[in-house]
Amino acid sequence: MARNQRHYDPEYKAQAVKLAQEMGSCKKAANELGISPNTLFGWLKAVKEGCLDVGTGAHTPDNALTLNEELITLRKKVKEQEKEINRIKKENAFLEEASAFFAASRLKSQRTSE
């Protein structure tokens, strides 16, 4: 009989491990998250062995961005996305014109062949 195995992303695992470490109890943290205590214990063991990196899961005050830095970063991303959107709109307009041109020339060639 096959078991239903759930797969968790590394960020979720890291957050769960950090919660267990903060709470001081693997079982309480597992109950809080709705996962098996054995699963969480395995993740804790993987962290101790160096197989699971808990540094990827959350920001500490040392490596977190300030609100201003985050705002600047987000504005840059929005600006880049707006440029990409404009480029794609131009490409779509060109492709619409090209398809209209070829459709018209196809109709014209069908009329002359009849």
Secondary structure, 3 states (H helix, E strand, C coil): CCCCCCCCCHHHHHHHHHHHHHHCCHHHHHHHHCCCHHHHHHHHHHHHHCCCCHHHCCCCCCCCCCHHHHHHHHHHHHHHHHHHHHHHHHHHHHHHHHHHHHHHHHHHHHHHHC
